[in-house]
């Protein structure tokens, strides 16, 4: 992975099964440094919103 790439994996234990959530964001190669950083930040924000949507018991 490059310096502006963002990737993560999460295992979520359900009542009966385990779930695997994997996310990889690779910014456009033609983007300048500021564009790559903005893309990475946006990807991290989306990832945070997805995780926040899960019900934790």
Secondary structure, 3 states (H helix, E strand, C coil): CCCCCEEEEEEEECCCCEEEEEEEECCCCCCCHHHHHHHHHHHHHHHHHHHHCCCCC
